[in-house]
């Protein structure tokens, strides 16, 4: 697989191919909830008390994968693009009762223009959260169409692959299985050790990380996701007490809006890098993080943060500041194209890779011995036969 392809050459080829196909007029826009897991771990309202740490992790229908949506866009030239977004049925409503009006009749190849129009038209009730999650799914579906129209995978449109395979890191709790799959980097969530924020919870968390370290080995990268539950002082104490674990990064220890707190952690934490951005939106939001030097690793989610049109700008911004990207859910077909084509994307987070249902596996990039591979199919590489849609997204069948 070529890894040194000229960006200019492929952009020229892609543009020529797209022009040859003529205008790709959008004739249909549809979105529906996407069921990626057999059941959500957080799909119950049973709490032990008002102080149960699980209450901070109750997302209801908006929990990560149970809140996913699938967007389908069709053109008059017979192309169908798929994109994944977030926000559940609320985002579906935004698409089908607002953004659809901007899309029908428009040229699907005007991807950047349509992004700007959608973002502007939702800015009075959005800029972050649900509207941007809805835009994400649309934007990715448009890129899928653009790649198909050009006859190349999207990563080629972005300048070609900078590497033949993308290092993957595993997120979850089954580290034994992940080691067997060839992963060399591993991330655990703090809720795997209970999720509390007191000193006893910290002790249990460190013990859980010690067990994980014993499984993955001393040379592997080990990371922790704090799920925005700590404050600055708790994080500083944890970093001191966990120094022997040689953590590669501590992810989202603070609420997303605590930019000053993240800035302090980047200055004072010794050893682990401070990672954040999973819950940030668009290049405008990431500009504030970078301007304040509030992250040492950026983790945008292309299916939440606004889609490829805006997150590829984040990759460039991070590169200029020396801050690498590790895309959240980077192993999905919706994120792997950026990870494959940009040198500032160092690793891709696991997505599916044997732990989701049939639909999730179909939306996962090719995987081999700890690495994701750039897809070869034109567009994003999404293939959803009618039978699969009927089983998992019946609203989009037919």
LUMTIBA-743009 format. One line per 10 residues: number of its first residue (from 1); their letters; for each residue x, y, z of C-alpha. Coordinates in Angstrom, 1 decimal. Each point is the difference from the previous one (the first is absolute). Layout:
% residues N
NUM) A) X Y Z  ...
% end
This chain:
% residues 398
1) XXXXXXXXXX) 0.0 0.0 0.0  1.5 3.4 -0.9  0.8 2.2 2.9  1.7 3.0 -1.7  -2.8 1.0 -2.4  -0.1 3.6 -1.0  -2.9 1.9 1.7  -0.2 2.3 -2.9  -0.2 -2.9 -2.5  -2.8 -1.8 1.8
11) XXXXXXXXXX) -2.0 3.2 0.6  0.3 0.7 -3.8  -1.1 -3.5 -0.9  -2.8 0.0 2.5  -1.2 3.4 -1.3  0.1 -1.2 -3.6  -1.9 -3.2 0.8  -2.6 1.9 1.9  -0.4 2.5 -2.8  -0.3 -2.8 -2.5
21) XXXXXXXXXX) -3.0 -1.4 2.0  -1.6 3.4 -0.1  -2.0 1.5 2.9  -1.0 -2.5 2.6  -3.4 1.4 0.9  -1.3 -1.1 3.4  -3.5 -1.6 -0.4  -0.5 -1.7 3.4  1.2 0.4 3.6  -0.9 -2.4 2.7
31) XXXXXXXXXX) 1.4 -0.7 3.5  -0.8 -2.6 2.6  1.3 -1.2 3.4  2.8 -2.5 -0.4  0.1 -3.0 2.3  3.7 -1.0 0.3  0.0 -1.9 3.3  -2.2 -2.9 1.1  -0.9 2.1 3.1  1.4 3.1 1.7
41) XXXXXXXXXX) 1.9 -0.6 3.2  -1.6 3.1 1.3  -3.6 -0.8 -1.1  -1.4 -0.3 3.5  -1.3 2.5 2.5  0.8 -2.0 3.1  2.3 2.0 2.3  1.1 -0.9 3.5  -0.5 3.5 1.4  0.0 3.7 -0.9
51) XXXXXXXXXX) 3.8 -0.2 0.2  0.5 -3.0 -2.2  2.9 0.8 -2.4  -2.0 -1.7 -2.8  -2.4 3.0 0.1  2.8 2.0 -1.7  0.2 -2.5 -2.7  -3.8 -0.3 -0.8  -0.4 1.2 -3.6  -3.2 -1.7 -0.7
61) XXXXXXXXXX) -0.8 -0.1 -3.8  3.1 2.2 -0.6  2.7 -2.3 1.2  2.8 -0.3 -2.5  -0.9 -2.9 -2.2  -3.7 -0.3 0.8  -0.3 3.7 -1.0  1.6 -0.5 -3.4  -1.9 0.8 -3.1  0.5 -0.9 -3.7
71) XXXXXXXXXX) -0.6 2.5 -2.7  -0.7 -1.1 -3.6  0.2 2.5 -2.9  -0.9 -0.9 -3.6  0.7 1.9 -3.2  -1.6 0.2 -3.4  3.1 -1.8 -1.5  -0.8 -3.1 2.1  2.6 0.4 2.7  -0.8 -0.7 3.7
81) XXXXXXXXXX) 2.1 1.4 2.8  0.0 -1.1 3.6  1.2 1.9 3.0  -0.2 -0.6 3.8  -1.0 2.7 2.4  -1.1 0.2 3.6  -2.9 1.4 2.0  -2.5 -2.7 -0.4  -3.6 0.8 -1.1  0.5 3.7 0.9
91) XXXXXXXXXX) 2.7 0.3 -2.7  -2.2 -1.9 -2.4  -2.7 2.6 0.5  2.5 2.8 -0.7  1.1 -1.6 -3.3  -3.5 -0.9 -1.2  -1.8 3.2 1.1  2.7 2.6 -0.6  3.3 -0.9 -1.7  -1.8 -2.1 -2.7
101) XXXXXXXXXX) -1.4 3.2 -1.4  3.6 1.3 -0.7  1.1 -3.2 -1.6  -2.8 -1.1 -2.4  0.8 1.3 -3.5  3.6 1.0 1.0  3.1 -1.4 -1.6  1.4 -2.7 2.3  3.5 0.7 -1.2  -0.1 3.5 1.6
111) XXXXXXXXXX) 0.9 -1.6 3.3  1.8 2.9 1.7  -2.6 2.5 -1.2  -2.8 -2.1 1.4  1.8 -0.4 3.3  0.3 3.8 0.4  -3.6 0.5 -0.8  -1.2 -2.7 2.4  2.2 1.3 2.8  -1.2 3.6 -0.5
121) XXXXXXXXXX) -3.6 -1.0 -0.2  0.1 -1.9 3.3  2.3 2.4 1.9  -2.8 1.8 1.9  -0.9 -3.3 1.7  3.2 -2.0 -0.5  3.7 0.6 -0.6  0.6 -3.0 2.3  -1.9 -3.1 0.9  -3.0 -1.4 -1.9
131) XXXXXXXXXX) 0.0 2.2 -3.1  3.7 -0.6 -0.6  -0.5 -3.8 0.6  -2.7 0.1 -2.7  2.2 2.0 -2.4  2.7 -2.6 0.6  -2.0 -2.8 -1.5  -1.0 2.1 -3.0  3.5 1.2 -0.7  1.4 -3.5 0.1
141) XXXXXXXXXX) -2.7 -1.3 -2.4  0.9 2.8 -2.4  3.7 -0.9 0.2  -1.1 -3.6 -0.8  -1.8 1.2 -3.1  3.0 2.2 -1.0  2.3 -3.0 0.2  -2.3 -2.2 -2.0  -0.4 2.7 -2.7  3.8 0.3 -0.2
151) XXXXXXXXXX) 0.4 -3.8 0.0  2.5 0.0 2.9  0.0 -0.6 3.7  -0.4 3.3 2.0  3.5 -0.3 1.4  1.4 0.4 -3.5  -2.0 3.2 -0.4  1.7 1.2 3.2  3.4 -0.4 -1.5  0.6 -3.8 0.2
161) XXXXXXXXXX) 1.1 -2.3 2.8  3.0 1.2 2.0  0.4 -3.6 1.3  -1.0 -3.4 -1.2  -1.6 -0.9 3.3  -1.2 2.1 3.0  0.9 -1.0 3.5  -3.1 -0.8 2.0  -0.6 0.3 3.8  -2.6 -2.1 1.8
171) XXXXXXXXXX) -2.7 1.5 2.2  -1.8 -2.3 2.4  0.6 -2.5 2.8  0.8 -3.3 -1.8  3.7 0.6 -0.1  0.9 -3.7 -0.4  -2.1 -0.2 -3.2  1.5 3.3 -1.3  3.5 -1.3 0.5  -0.8 -3.1 -2.1
181) XXXXXXXXXX) -1.4 2.3 -2.7  3.4 1.7 -0.2  -0.8 3.4 1.7  3.1 1.7 1.4  -1.8 2.9 1.7  -2.9 -0.3 2.5  -2.5 2.4 1.7  -2.1 -0.7 3.0  -2.9 2.1 1.2  -0.1 1.1 3.7
191) XXXXXXXXXX) -3.5 -1.5 0.3  1.5 -3.4 -0.4  1.2 0.6 3.6  -3.2 1.4 1.3  0.2 3.6 -1.1  0.2 1.7 3.4  2.0 3.2 0.6  1.1 -0.5 3.6  3.4 -1.3 1.2  -1.2 -3.6 0.4
201) XXXXXXXXXX) -1.3 0.0 -3.6  3.4 1.3 -1.1  1.7 -2.9 1.8  -2.3 -2.5 -1.7  0.6 1.6 -3.4  3.7 -0.2 0.4  -0.3 -3.6 1.0  -2.1 -0.7 -3.2  2.6 1.8 -2.1  2.8 -2.1 1.6
211) XXXXXXXXXX) -1.9 -3.1 -1.0  -0.4 1.3 -3.5  3.7 0.8 -0.2  0.9 -3.6 1.1  -2.1 -1.3 -2.9  1.1 2.4 -2.8  3.7 0.1 1.0  2.5 2.6 0.9  0.7 1.2 -3.6  -3.6 0.5 -1.0
221) XXXXXXXXXX) -1.7 3.4 0.1  -2.6 0.1 2.8  -2.5 2.9 0.3  -2.9 1.0 2.2  -3.3 1.7 -0.9  -1.4 2.0 2.9  -3.3 0.9 -1.7  0.2 3.7 1.1  -0.6 -0.9 3.7  3.0 1.5 1.8
231) XXXXXXXXXX) 1.3 3.4 1.0  3.5 1.3 -0.3  1.2 -0.9 3.5  -1.3 -3.6 -0.2  1.7 -0.4 -3.4  3.3 1.3 1.3  -0.1 -2.4 3.0  -1.0 -2.9 -2.2  2.9 0.8 -2.4  2.5 -0.1 2.9
241) XXXXXXXXXX) -1.4 -3.2 1.5  -0.1 -1.7 -3.4  3.5 1.0 -1.2  1.2 -3.6 0.2  -2.6 -1.1 -2.6  1.7 2.1 -2.8  -3.4 1.1 -1.5  0.2 1.3 -3.5  -2.9 2.4 0.5  -2.8 1.0 2.4
251) XXXXXXXXXX) -3.1 0.7 -2.0  -2.6 2.6 0.8  0.6 0.3 3.8  -2.0 3.3 0.2  -3.3 1.2 -1.4  0.4 1.1 -3.7  -0.4 3.7 0.7  2.7 0.3 2.7  2.6 1.3 -2.4  1.9 1.7 2.8
261) XXXXXXXXXX) 0.2 -3.2 2.0  1.2 -1.9 -3.1  2.6 2.7 -0.5  1.3 -0.5 3.5  0.1 -3.8 -0.3  2.1 0.3 -3.2  2.5 2.1 1.9  0.1 -2.0 3.3  -0.6 -3.7 -0.8  3.3 -1.8 -0.4
271) XXXXXXXXXX) 0.1 -3.1 -2.2  -3.5 -0.8 -1.5  -1.2 2.3 -2.7  -3.3 1.8 0.4  -2.5 -1.0 -2.6  -3.4 1.6 -0.8  -2.4 1.0 -2.7  -2.3 -3.0 -0.3  -2.8 2.4 1.1  1.1 3.1 -1.9
281) XXXXXXXXXX) -1.6 1.1 -3.2  1.3 1.5 -3.3  3.3 1.7 -0.7  -1.2 3.1 1.8  -0.2 -1.9 3.3  3.4 -1.7 -0.5  1.5 3.4 -0.8  -0.7 1.1 3.6  1.6 -3.2 1.4  3.2 0.6 -2.1
291) XXXXXXXXXX) 0.0 3.8 0.6  0.1 -0.7 3.8  2.4 -2.9 -0.2  -2.6 -2.1 1.7  0.8 -3.4 -1.6  3.0 -2.1 -0.9  -2.1 -2.5 -2.0  -3.2 0.8 -1.9  -2.8 -2.6 -0.3  -2.7 1.3 -2.3
301) XXXXXXXXXX) -2.8 -2.2 -1.0  -0.9 0.4 -3.7  -3.5 -1.4 0.6  -0.7 2.6 2.7  2.3 3.0 -0.5  -1.3 1.1 -3.4  1.2 -2.6 -2.4  3.1 -0.2 -2.2  -0.3 3.5 -1.5  0.7 1.6 3.4
311) XXXXXXXXXX) 2.1 -2.6 1.7  2.6 -0.1 -2.8  0.6 3.7 0.8  0.6 -1.1 3.6  2.7 -2.4 -1.1  1.7 2.8 -1.8  -0.3 2.4 2.9  1.4 -2.6 2.4  2.9 -0.7 -2.3  0.9 3.7 0.0
321) XXXXXXXXXX) 0.1 0.0 3.8  1.7 -3.3 0.4  -3.1 -1.7 1.5  -0.8 -3.4 -1.5  -3.4 -1.4 -0.7  -1.3 -3.4 1.2  -3.6 0.0 -1.5  -2.7 -1.3 2.3  -1.4 -3.2 -1.6  2.7 0.4 -2.6
331) XXXXXXXXXX) -0.3 -3.6 -1.1  -3.5 0.7 -1.5  -0.3 0.4 -3.8  -1.1 3.6 0.7  3.3 0.9 1.7  2.7 -2.2 -1.4  0.4 2.0 -3.2  1.3 3.0 2.0  2.2 -2.2 2.2  1.4 -1.7 -3.2
341) XXXXXXXXXX) 0.7 3.3 -1.9  1.3 2.3 2.7  3.5 -0.3 1.6  -1.3 1.7 3.1  -2.4 -2.9 0.8  2.2 -2.4 2.0  -2.5 -2.8 0.9  -3.6 -0.9 -0.6  -2.2 -1.1 2.9  -1.7 -3.4 -0.3
351) XXXXXXXXXX) -3.5 -0.1 -1.4  -1.9 -3.3 -0.1  2.9 -2.4 -0.8  -2.0 -3.0 1.2  -1.9 1.6 2.8  -3.0 1.5 -1.7  -2.9 -1.4 -2.0  -0.1 -0.7 -3.7  -0.7 3.6 -0.9  2.9 1.3 2.1
361) XXXXXXXXXX) 2.4 -2.4 -1.6  -1.1 1.1 -3.5  0.8 3.6 1.1  3.5 -1.0 1.2  3.1 0.5 -2.1  2.0 -3.1 -1.0  2.1 -1.2 2.9  3.1 -2.1 0.1  2.2 -0.9 3.0  -0.4 3.3 1.9
371) XXXXXXXXXX) -0.2 2.3 -3.0  -2.8 1.4 -2.1  0.4 0.1 -3.7  -1.2 2.7 -2.4  -3.2 -1.2 -1.8  0.3 -0.7 -3.7  -3.6 0.6 -1.1  -1.0 3.4 -1.5  -1.5 2.5 2.5  0.1 -0.9 3.7
381) XXXXXXXXXX) -0.2 -3.7 -0.7  -3.4 -0.5 1.6  -1.8 -3.1 -1.4  -3.5 -0.6 1.4  -2.0 -2.6 -1.9  -3.8 0.3 0.2  -0.2 -3.0 2.3  2.3 1.6 2.5  -2.0 3.2 0.0  -3.2 -1.9 0.6
391) XXXXXXXX) 1.5 -1.7 3.0  1.7 3.1 1.6  -1.4 3.2 -1.5  -3.4 -0.9 -1.4  -0.9 3.6 -0.5  2.7 0.3 -2.7  -0.9 -3.3 -1.8  -1.5 0.3 -3.5
% end
